[in-house]
Amino acid sequence: MERDGQLELYDRVAARLRDAHRTVRALQVPEDVRQALTRKLLIITAATKHDLPGAARRLDRLMEDVDEGRLPEGRPAGEHDGSP
């Protein structure tokens, strides 16, 4: 039974992650903000392998922030991440 509940949660989180990626792609925000959100989603995706309930909570909080317009700050103009 426990395994069935885990599989159901995994299915729900996977569907929510897919929807979250679509939402982030559709946002009218600067590219660096979109990249920051995408990185957060990738981190949450990786976390599902080790802590599925925790990842689900993090995804809920992130999407709540996005829905409320609380987005990560973009980098100031001219600043870069050090990559060539």
Secondary structure, 3 states (H helix, E strand, C coil): CHHHHHHHHHHHHHHHHHHHHHHHHHCCCCHHHHHHHHHHHHHHHHHCCCCHHHHHHHHHHHHHHHHCCCCCCCCCCCCCCCCC
